[in-house]
């Protein structure tokens, strides 16, 4: 991972942590932990040395954890900003960016309509 990408990821992660911990509760904290694990797994899909189709498993695991975090607390929907920032720092093409974020965007929109 490039140094600038790591700095961007850490900055957004710290913002997410402090934003969610302003109103501390156990479900909110559990949602935060699941969201951060989901983001970490999402970034692992760009790791070198992955086997054939192994990156798809990372996307599915990340999306499932993200959905569970959203069912616990909708405050985790702000993680989509973190993922978008990560993708923008890695890629220049808007089509590739939107295709890579599509599962998480769909989960976010569906969760917001279901739980509000």
DSSP file (Angstrom, degrees, kcal/mol; ACC not computed):
  #  RESIDUE AA STRUCTURE BP1 BP2  ACC     N-H-->O    O-->H-N    N-H-->O    O-->H-N    TCO  KAPPA ALPHA  PHI   PSI    X-CA   Y-CA   Z-CA
    1    1 A X              0   0    0      0, 0.0    46,-0.0     0, 0.0    42,-0.0   0.000 360.0 360.0 360.0 134.9    0.0    0.0    0.0
    2    2 A X     >  -     0   0    0      1,-0.1     4,-2.3     4,-0.0     5,-0.2  -0.306 360.0-118.0 -68.7 154.2    1.4    3.4   -0.9
    3    3 A X  H  > S+     0   0    0      1,-0.2     4,-2.3     2,-0.2     5,-0.2   0.894 114.2  49.9 -61.9 -42.0    2.2    5.8    1.9
    4    4 A X  H  > S+     0   0    0      2,-0.2     4,-2.2     1,-0.2    -1,-0.2   0.875 110.6  50.6 -66.4 -36.2   -0.4    8.4    0.7
    5    5 A X  H  > S+     0   0    0      2,-0.2     4,-2.6     1,-0.2    -2,-0.2   0.910 110.5  49.1 -66.5 -42.3   -3.1    5.8    0.5
    6    6 A X  H  X S+     0   0    0     -4,-2.3     4,-2.5     2,-0.2    -2,-0.2   0.905 111.2  49.8 -63.9 -41.3   -2.3    4.6    4.0
    7    7 A X  H  X S+     0   0    0     -4,-2.3     4,-2.4     2,-0.2    -2,-0.2   0.910 111.8  48.2 -64.3 -41.8   -2.4    8.1    5.4
    8    8 A X  H  X S+     0   0    0     -4,-2.2     4,-2.4     2,-0.2     5,-0.2   0.919 112.2  49.2 -63.4 -43.8   -5.7    8.8    3.7
    9    9 A X  H  X S+     0   0    0     -4,-2.6     4,-2.2     1,-0.2    -2,-0.2   0.910 112.7  47.0 -62.8 -43.6   -7.1    5.5    5.1
   10   10 A X  H  X S+     0   0    0     -4,-2.5     4,-2.6     2,-0.2     5,-0.2   0.891 111.1  52.1 -66.3 -39.6   -5.9    6.3    8.6
   11   11 A X  H  X S+     0   0    0     -4,-2.4     4,-2.0     2,-0.2    -2,-0.2   0.944 113.5  42.3 -62.9 -48.8   -7.3    9.9    8.4
   12   12 A X  H  X S+     0   0    0     -4,-2.4     4,-2.4     2,-0.2    -1,-0.2   0.876 113.5  53.8 -66.0 -36.6  -10.8    8.8    7.4
   13   13 A X  H  X S+     0   0    0     -4,-2.2     4,-2.6    -5,-0.2    -2,-0.2   0.927 109.0  47.7 -63.9 -44.6  -10.7    5.9    9.9
   14   14 A X  H  X S+     0   0    0     -4,-2.6     4,-2.6     1,-0.2     5,-0.3   0.888 111.3  51.4 -64.4 -38.0   -9.9    8.2   12.7
   15   15 A X  H  X S+     0   0    0     -4,-2.0     4,-2.2    -5,-0.2    -1,-0.2   0.903 111.3  47.9 -63.4 -40.4  -12.6   10.6   11.6
   16   16 A X  H  X S+     0   0    0     -4,-2.4     4,-2.2     2,-0.2    -2,-0.2   0.910 112.4  49.5 -64.9 -43.0  -15.1    7.7   11.5
   17   17 A X  H  X S+     0   0    0     -4,-2.6     4,-2.2     2,-0.2    -2,-0.2   0.953 114.6  42.5 -62.3 -51.4  -14.0    6.5   15.0
   18   18 A X  H  X S+     0   0    0     -4,-2.6     4,-0.5     1,-0.2    -1,-0.2   0.867 113.6  53.0 -66.6 -35.5  -14.3    9.9   16.7
   19   19 A X  H  < S+     0   0    0     -4,-2.2     3,-0.5    -5,-0.3     4,-0.3   0.895 114.3  41.4 -65.5 -39.4  -17.6   10.6   14.9
   20   20 A X  H >< S+     0   0    0     -4,-2.2     3,-0.8     1,-0.2    -2,-0.2   0.809 109.9  57.4 -78.7 -29.6  -19.2    7.4   16.1
   21   21 A X  H >< S+     0   0    0     -4,-2.2     3,-0.7     1,-0.2    -1,-0.2   0.507  80.8  86.9 -82.4  -1.8  -17.8    7.5   19.6
   22   22 A X  T 3< S+     0   0    0     -4,-0.5     2,-0.5    -3,-0.5    -1,-0.2   0.862 102.1  32.8 -64.4 -32.6  -19.3   10.9   20.3
   23   23 A X  T <  S-     0   0    0     -3,-0.8    -1,-0.3    -4,-0.3     2,-0.1  -0.735  96.2-159.6-118.6  80.4  -22.5    9.0   21.4
   24   24 A X    <   +     0   0    0     -3,-0.7     2,-0.3    -2,-0.5    -3,-0.1  -0.374  25.6 146.8 -70.9 133.3  -20.9    5.8   22.8
   25   25 A X     >  -     0   0    0     -2,-0.1     4,-2.4     1,-0.1     5,-0.2  -0.957  55.1-110.9-153.6 160.0  -23.0    2.7   23.1
   26   26 A X  H  > S+     0   0    0     -2,-0.3     4,-2.6     1,-0.2     5,-0.2   0.922 116.5  47.9 -63.3 -46.5  -22.2   -1.0   22.8
   27   27 A X  H  > S+     0   0    0      1,-0.2     4,-2.4     2,-0.2    -1,-0.2   0.906 113.1  49.5 -61.9 -37.8  -24.1   -1.6   19.6
   28   28 A X  H  > S+     0   0    0      2,-0.2     4,-2.2     1,-0.2    -1,-0.2   0.901 111.6  48.3 -65.7 -40.3  -22.5    1.5   18.0
   29   29 A X  H  X S+     0   0    0     -4,-2.4     4,-2.3     2,-0.2    -2,-0.2   0.907 111.6  49.5 -66.1 -42.0  -19.1    0.3   19.1
   30   30 A X  H  X S+     0   0    0     -4,-2.6     4,-2.4     1,-0.2    -2,-0.2   0.901 110.8  50.6 -62.8 -40.7  -19.7   -3.2   17.7
   31   31 A X  H  X S+     0   0    0     -4,-2.4     4,-2.3    -5,-0.2    -2,-0.2   0.893 109.3  51.5 -62.8 -40.2  -20.9   -1.6   14.4
   32   32 A X  H  X S+     0   0    0     -4,-2.2     4,-2.5     2,-0.2    -2,-0.2   0.920 109.9  48.4 -62.6 -45.0  -17.7    0.5   14.3
   33   33 A X  H  X S+     0   0    0     -4,-2.3     4,-2.2     1,-0.2    -2,-0.2   0.928 112.8  47.6 -63.0 -45.6  -15.5   -2.5   14.8
   34   34 A X  H  X S+     0   0    0     -4,-2.4     4,-2.2     1,-0.2    -1,-0.2   0.878 111.7  51.4 -63.6 -37.4  -17.3   -4.5   12.1
   35   35 A X  H  X S+     0   0    0     -4,-2.3     4,-2.4     2,-0.2    -2,-0.2   0.922 110.2  47.8 -65.8 -44.1  -17.2   -1.5    9.7
   36   36 A X  H  X S+     0   0    0     -4,-2.5     4,-2.3     2,-0.2    -2,-0.2   0.879 112.0  49.6 -66.6 -37.0  -13.4   -1.1   10.2
   37   37 A X  H  X S+     0   0    0     -4,-2.2     4,-2.6     2,-0.2    -1,-0.2   0.904 110.4  51.8 -65.4 -40.2  -12.8   -4.8    9.7
   38   38 A X  H  X S+     0   0    0     -4,-2.2     4,-2.3     2,-0.2    -2,-0.2   0.913 110.5  47.4 -61.8 -43.2  -14.9   -4.6    6.5
   39   39 A X  H  X S+     0   0    0     -4,-2.4     4,-2.0     2,-0.2    -1,-0.2   0.902 111.3  51.4 -65.3 -40.7  -12.9   -1.7    5.2
   40   40 A X  H  X S+     0   0    0     -4,-2.3     4,-1.0     1,-0.2    -2,-0.2   0.927 111.4  46.6 -62.1 -44.9   -9.7   -3.5    6.0
   41   41 A X  H  X S+     0   0    0     -4,-2.6     4,-0.5     1,-0.2     3,-0.4   0.876 109.2  56.2 -65.1 -36.7  -10.8   -6.6    4.1
   42   42 A X  H >< S+     0   0    0     -4,-2.3     3,-1.0     1,-0.2    -1,-0.2   0.898 106.6  49.4 -61.3 -40.2  -11.9   -4.4    1.2
   43   43 A X  H >< S+     0   0    0     -4,-2.0     3,-1.2     1,-0.2    -1,-0.2   0.707  97.9  69.8 -73.2 -18.5   -8.4   -2.9    1.0
   44   44 A X  H >< S+     0   0    0     -4,-1.0     3,-1.8    -3,-0.4    -1,-0.2   0.697  80.4  75.9 -71.2 -18.1   -6.9   -6.4    1.0
   45   45 A X  T << S+     0   0    0     -3,-1.0    -1,-0.2    -4,-0.5    -2,-0.2   0.698  92.3  54.5 -67.6 -16.5   -8.3   -7.1   -2.5
   46   46 A X  T <  S+     0   0    0     -3,-1.2    -1,-0.3    -4,-0.2    -2,-0.2   0.348  82.9 121.1 -95.1   5.3   -5.6   -4.9   -3.9
   47   47 A X    X   -     0   0    0     -3,-1.8     3,-0.6     1,-0.1     2,-0.1  -0.339  67.1-111.7 -68.8 150.1   -2.8   -6.9   -2.2
   48   48 A X  T 3  S+     0   0    0      1,-0.2    -1,-0.1    -2,-0.0    -2,-0.0  -0.460  92.9  36.3 -79.1 154.8   -0.2   -8.5   -4.4
   49   49 A X  T 3  S+     0   0    0      1,-0.2    -1,-0.2    -2,-0.1     2,-0.2   0.685  73.7 157.0  81.1  19.6    0.1  -12.2   -4.9
   50   50 A X    <   -     0   0    0     -3,-0.6    -1,-0.2    -5,-0.1     3,-0.1  -0.528  38.2-124.1 -77.1 145.2   -3.6  -13.1   -4.8
   51   51 A X    >   -     0   0    0     -2,-0.2     3,-1.9     1,-0.2     4,-0.4  -0.224  50.7 -56.0 -78.7 175.6   -4.7  -16.3   -6.5
   52   52 A X  T 3  S-     0   0    0      1,-0.3    -1,-0.2     2,-0.1     0, 0.0  -0.315 121.8  -8.6 -58.1 126.2   -7.3  -16.5   -9.2
   53   53 A X  T >> S+     0   0    0     -3,-0.1     4,-0.8     1,-0.1     3,-0.7   0.542  94.6 125.0  63.8  10.8  -10.7  -15.0   -8.1
   54   54 A X  H <>  +     0   0    0     -3,-1.9     4,-1.3     1,-0.2     3,-0.4   0.812  64.7  63.4 -69.6 -27.7   -9.5  -14.6   -4.6
   55   55 A X  H 3> S+     0   0    0     -4,-0.4     4,-1.7     1,-0.2    -1,-0.2   0.801  94.8  60.9 -66.5 -27.2  -10.3  -10.8   -4.7
   56   56 A X  H <> S+     0   0    0     -3,-0.7     4,-2.3     1,-0.2    -1,-0.2   0.858 100.5  54.2 -66.6 -34.5  -14.0  -11.7   -5.2
   57   57 A X  H  X S+     0   0    0     -4,-0.8     4,-2.6    -3,-0.4     5,-0.2   0.887 106.6  51.6 -65.3 -38.2  -14.0  -13.5   -1.8
   58   58 A X  H  X S+     0   0    0     -4,-1.3     4,-2.4     2,-0.2    -2,-0.2   0.890 109.7  49.8 -65.1 -38.4  -12.6  -10.4   -0.2
   59   59 A X  H  X S+     0   0    0     -4,-1.7     4,-2.7     2,-0.2    -2,-0.2   0.924 112.5  46.6 -65.6 -44.4  -15.4   -8.3   -1.7
   60   60 A X  H  X S+     0   0    0     -4,-2.3     4,-2.4     2,-0.2    -2,-0.2   0.926 114.3  46.8 -65.2 -44.9  -18.1  -10.7   -0.5
   61   61 A X  H  X S+     0   0    0     -4,-2.6     4,-2.3     1,-0.2     5,-0.2   0.916 114.2  48.2 -62.8 -42.4  -16.7  -10.9    3.0
   62   62 A X  H  X S+     0   0    0     -4,-2.4     4,-2.3    -5,-0.2    -2,-0.2   0.917 112.0  48.9 -64.0 -43.5  -16.4   -7.1    3.2
   63   63 A X  H  X S+     0   0    0     -4,-2.7     4,-2.3     2,-0.2    -2,-0.2   0.893 111.1  49.9 -65.0 -40.0  -19.9   -6.6    1.9
   64   64 A X  H  X S+     0   0    0     -4,-2.4     4,-2.3     2,-0.2    -2,-0.2   0.931 112.6  46.1 -65.0 -45.1  -21.4   -9.1    4.4
   65   65 A X  H  X S+     0   0    0     -4,-2.3     4,-2.3     1,-0.2    -2,-0.2   0.888 112.2  52.1 -64.0 -37.8  -19.6   -7.5    7.3
   66   66 A X  H  X S+     0   0    0     -4,-2.3     4,-2.1    -5,-0.2    -2,-0.2   0.898 109.0  49.8 -65.1 -40.6  -20.6   -4.1    6.1
   67   67 A X  H  X S+     0   0    0     -4,-2.3     4,-2.0     2,-0.2    -2,-0.2   0.914 110.6  49.4 -64.9 -42.2  -24.3   -5.2    5.9
   68   68 A X  H  X S+     0   0    0     -4,-2.3     4,-1.4     1,-0.2    -2,-0.2   0.911 110.5  51.0 -62.5 -41.5  -24.2   -6.6    9.4
   69   69 A X  H  X S+     0   0    0     -4,-2.3     4,-2.4     1,-0.2     7,-0.3   0.886 109.9  50.3 -63.2 -38.4  -22.6   -3.4   10.7
   70   70 A X  H  < S+     0   0    0     -4,-2.1    -1,-0.2     1,-0.2    -2,-0.2   0.833 106.1  54.9 -70.0 -31.6  -25.4   -1.4    9.0
   71   71 A X  H  < S+     0   0    0     -4,-2.0    -1,-0.2     1,-0.2    -2,-0.2   0.821 111.5  45.9 -70.5 -28.2  -28.1   -3.6   10.5
   72   72 A X  H  < S-     0   0    0     -4,-1.4     2,-0.3     1,-0.3    -2,-0.2   0.927 134.9  -4.4 -76.4 -46.8  -26.6   -2.8   14.0
   73   73 A X    ><  -     0   0    0     -4,-2.4     3,-1.3    -5,-0.1    -1,-0.3  -0.965  51.6-147.1-152.1 130.9  -26.3    1.0   13.4
   74   74 A X  G >  S+     0   0    0     -2,-0.3     3,-1.8     1,-0.3     4,-0.1   0.575  89.8  84.2 -74.1  -7.8  -26.9    3.1   10.3
   75   75 A X  G >  S+     0   0    0      1,-0.3     3,-1.4     2,-0.1    -1,-0.3   0.745  76.6  71.1 -64.2 -21.0  -24.0    5.4   11.4
   76   76 A X  G X  S+     0   0    0     -3,-1.3     3,-2.0    -7,-0.3    -1,-0.3   0.585  72.2  87.0 -71.5  -8.4  -21.7    3.0    9.7
   77   77 A X  G X  S+     0   0    0     -3,-1.8     3,-1.4     1,-0.3     4,-0.3   0.704  72.6  73.8 -64.7 -17.1  -23.1    4.2    6.3
   78   78 A X  G X> S+     0   0    0     -3,-1.4     3,-1.2     1,-0.3     4,-0.9   0.638  75.4  80.3 -70.1 -12.3  -20.4    6.9    6.5
   79   79 A X  H <> S+     0   0    0     -3,-2.0     4,-2.5     1,-0.3    -1,-0.3   0.731  76.0  72.2 -66.5 -20.5  -17.9    4.2    5.7
   80   80 A X  H <> S+     0   0    0     -3,-1.4     4,-2.3     1,-0.2    -1,-0.3   0.838  94.2  54.2 -63.3 -30.5  -18.9    4.5    2.1
   81   81 A X  H <> S+     0   0    0     -3,-1.2     4,-2.4    -4,-0.3    -1,-0.2   0.892 107.4  50.3 -67.1 -39.9  -17.0    7.8    2.1
   82   82 A X  H  X S+     0   0    0     -4,-0.9     4,-2.0     2,-0.2    -2,-0.2   0.922 112.2  46.3 -62.9 -45.3  -13.9    6.0    3.4
   83   83 A X  H  X S+     0   0    0     -4,-2.5     4,-2.5     2,-0.2    -2,-0.2   0.891 112.1  50.8 -66.3 -39.3  -14.2    3.4    0.6
   84   84 A X  H  X S+     0   0    0     -4,-2.3     4,-2.7     2,-0.2    -2,-0.2   0.906 109.8  50.5 -65.6 -40.4  -14.7    6.1   -2.0
   85   85 A X  H  X S+     0   0    0     -4,-2.4     4,-1.8     2,-0.2    -1,-0.2   0.887 110.6  49.8 -62.8 -38.7  -11.7    8.0   -0.8
   86   86 A X  H  X S+     0   0    0     -4,-2.0     4,-1.1     2,-0.2    -2,-0.2   0.932 113.3  45.5 -64.7 -45.6   -9.6    4.9   -0.9
   87   87 A X  H  X S+     0   0    0     -4,-2.5     4,-2.7     1,-0.2     3,-0.2   0.879 110.7  52.9 -67.5 -38.2  -10.7    4.1   -4.5
   88   88 A X  H  < S+     0   0    0     -4,-2.7    -1,-0.2     1,-0.2    -2,-0.2   0.891 109.0  50.0 -64.5 -38.4  -10.2    7.7   -5.7
   89   89 A X  H  < S+     0   0    0     -4,-1.8    -1,-0.2    -5,-0.2    -2,-0.2   0.765 117.9  40.2 -71.4 -22.9   -6.7    7.7   -4.3
   90   90 A X  H  < S+     0   0    0     -4,-1.1     2,-0.3    -3,-0.2    -2,-0.2   0.804 118.8  35.3 -93.1 -33.1   -6.0    4.4   -6.1
   91   91 A X     <  -     0   0    0     -4,-2.7    -1,-0.1    -5,-0.1     0, 0.0  -0.894  46.3-165.1-130.3 151.7   -7.7    4.9   -9.5
   92   92 A X        +     0   0    0     -2,-0.3     2,-0.4    -3,-0.1    -1,-0.1   0.667  67.1  93.5-102.8 -24.1   -8.4    7.7  -11.9
   93   93 A X     >  -     0   0    0      1,-0.2     4,-1.9     2,-0.0     5,-0.1  -0.598  59.6-156.7 -80.5 123.9  -11.2    6.0  -14.0
   94   94 A X  H  > S+     0   0    0     -2,-0.4     4,-2.5     1,-0.2     5,-0.2   0.840  92.3  55.3 -68.5 -34.3  -14.7    6.8  -12.8
   95   95 A X  H  > S+     0   0    0      2,-0.2     4,-2.2     1,-0.2    -1,-0.2   0.931 109.9  45.1 -66.2 -45.1  -16.2    3.6  -14.4
   96   96 A X  H  > S+     0   0    0      2,-0.2     4,-2.2     1,-0.2    -2,-0.2   0.905 112.9  52.4 -63.7 -41.3  -13.8    1.3  -12.5
   97   97 A X  H  X S+     0   0    0     -4,-1.9     4,-1.7     1,-0.2    -2,-0.2   0.931 111.2  45.6 -60.0 -47.3  -14.3    3.2   -9.3
   98   98 A X  H  X S+     0   0    0     -4,-2.5     4,-0.9     1,-0.2    -1,-0.2   0.866 112.2  51.0 -68.9 -35.6  -18.1    2.9   -9.5
   99   99 A X  H  < S+     0   0    0     -4,-2.2     4,-0.4     1,-0.2     3,-0.3   0.884 110.6  48.7 -68.3 -37.3  -18.0   -0.8  -10.4
  100  100 A X  H  < S+     0   0    0     -4,-2.2     4,-0.3     1,-0.2     3,-0.2   0.839 117.2  41.5 -71.2 -31.4  -15.7   -1.6   -7.5
  101  101 A X  H  X S+     0   0    0     -4,-1.7     4,-2.5    -5,-0.2     3,-0.3   0.533  87.4  98.5 -90.9  -6.6  -17.9    0.3   -5.1
  102  102 A X  H  X S+     0   0    0     -4,-0.9     4,-2.6    -3,-0.3     5,-0.2   0.865  79.8  50.3 -54.5 -46.4  -21.2   -1.0   -6.5
  103  103 A X  H  > S+     0   0    0     -4,-0.4     4,-2.2    -3,-0.2    -1,-0.2   0.922 114.7  44.5 -60.6 -41.0  -21.9   -3.8   -4.0
  104  104 A X  H  > S+     0   0    0     -3,-0.3     4,-2.2    -4,-0.3    -1,-0.2   0.863 112.7  51.2 -72.0 -34.7  -21.3   -1.4   -1.0
  105  105 A X  H  X S+     0   0    0     -4,-2.5     4,-2.6     2,-0.2     5,-0.2   0.922 111.1  48.2 -66.1 -43.1  -23.4    1.4   -2.5
  106  106 A X  H  X S+     0   0    0     -4,-2.6     4,-2.6    -5,-0.2     5,-0.3   0.921 112.0  49.3 -62.7 -44.3  -26.3   -1.0   -3.1
  107  107 A X  H  X S+     0   0    0     -4,-2.2     4,-2.4    -5,-0.2    -1,-0.2   0.904 111.9  49.5 -62.0 -41.0  -26.0   -2.3    0.4
  108  108 A X  H  X S+     0   0    0     -4,-2.2     4,-2.3     2,-0.2    -2,-0.2   0.939 113.3  44.6 -64.1 -47.5  -26.0    1.2    1.8
  109  109 A X  H  X S+     0   0    0     -4,-2.6     4,-2.1     2,-0.2    -2,-0.2   0.925 115.5  47.3 -65.0 -44.8  -29.0    2.4   -0.2
  110  110 A X  H  X S+     0   0    0     -4,-2.6     4,-2.2    -5,-0.2    -1,-0.2   0.913 112.8  49.5 -63.1 -42.8  -31.0   -0.8    0.6
  111  111 A X  H  X S+     0   0    0     -4,-2.4     4,-2.6    -5,-0.3    -1,-0.2   0.899 109.3  51.4 -64.7 -40.7  -30.2   -0.6    4.3
  112  112 A X  H  X S+     0   0    0     -4,-2.3     4,-0.9     1,-0.2    -1,-0.2   0.920 113.4  44.6 -64.3 -42.2  -31.1    3.1    4.5
  113  113 A X  H  < S+     0   0    0     -4,-2.1    -1,-0.2    -5,-0.2    -2,-0.2   0.842 117.2  46.0 -70.2 -31.9  -34.5    2.4    2.9
  114  114 A X  H  < S+     0   0    0     -4,-2.2    -2,-0.2    -5,-0.2    -1,-0.2   0.886 118.8  37.2 -76.3 -39.4  -35.1   -0.7    5.0
  115  115 A X  H  <        0   0    0     -4,-2.6    -1,-0.2     1,-0.2    -2,-0.2   0.398 360.0 360.0-102.5   3.2  -34.1    0.7    8.4
  116  116 A X     <        0   0    0     -4,-0.9    -1,-0.2    -5,-0.2    -2,-0.1   0.433 360.0 360.0-101.3 360.0  -35.4    4.3    8.3
